[in-house]
Amino acid sequence: MAHILIHNTHGKDNIERASLSFVVANTALSSSQRTTILLTIEGVWIATKGYADSLQANGFAPLSDLMQQFVSSGGELWVCGACAKPRNITQEQLIDGATIIGAATAVEALVNGAQSLSL
């Protein structure tokens, strides 16, 4: 089984890209691949409770639905700690299934062979 690491930097600034990250991630999960989304920069906001509730890009399912499908199917949702800190985002503010991680966790995944895709 491969490890697919999808990097997303977007939230309300580009809902289409944020949604596409989860569409691709859900596809990888349905192919029985270990799948992780790494949220950085403005993307960290989408992991906060309630943020994605009203977001929907044209032609996509609601972002909150895509995220719920991802997490409930076993996807790993990583929130960059260096990006969360200046935005005052804490673990308690995140949706179930999201975890704040340090850069070393992402580097370790890559060193161990994770295939990376940035959207």
HELIX and SHEET records of a PDB file:
HELIX    1   1 LYS A   12  ASN A   14  5                                   3    
HELIX    2   2 ILE A   15  SER A   30  1                                  16    
HELIX    3   3 ILE A   41  ALA A   47  5                                   7    
HELIX    4   4 LEU A   63  SER A   72  1                                  10    
HELIX    5   5 GLY A   81  ALA A   84  1                                   4    
HELIX    6   6 LYS A   85  ARG A   87  5                                   3    
HELIX    7   7 GLN A   91  GLN A   93  5                                   3    
HELIX    8   8 ALA A  103  VAL A  111  1                                   9    
SHEET    1   A 5 ALA A  98  ILE A 101  0                                        
SHEET    2   A 5 GLU A  76  CYS A  80  1                                        
SHEET    3   A 5 ARG A  34  LEU A  39  1                                        
SHEET    4   A 5 HIS A   3  ASN A   8  1                                        
SHEET    5   A 5 GLN A 115  SER A 118  1                                        
END                                                                             
